[in-house]
Amino acid sequence: MQDRHAGDAGDAGPTSSAPRGSPSMRAAGLEADPVVEAYKRDVDRTLLRQNLRRSVTERVANLIALQRLAIEARRAGRARKPKR
């Protein structure tokens, strides 16, 4: 699911001559990087906003939990490999 708002870049195709970037960037006379704009189309900004609503403590706790999950997955993967 993608989060689109009026004025979001990326709505026009790569060959379009439509202005790129946010309205504030265009007002300042700045041009958005086309590579960044291409990647922004595939980013679900709702997840970013949801994470930013959390406190720093909650975000750190989530990061620690993610690290623990990665360590456990790595350990499980090593245990599953056949010994040679």
ABEGO torsion letter per residue (X at the ends): XBBBBBGBBGABBAABABBBEBAAAAAAGBBBBAAAAAAAAABBAAAAAAAAABBAAAAAAAAAAAAAAAAAAAAAAAAABBBX
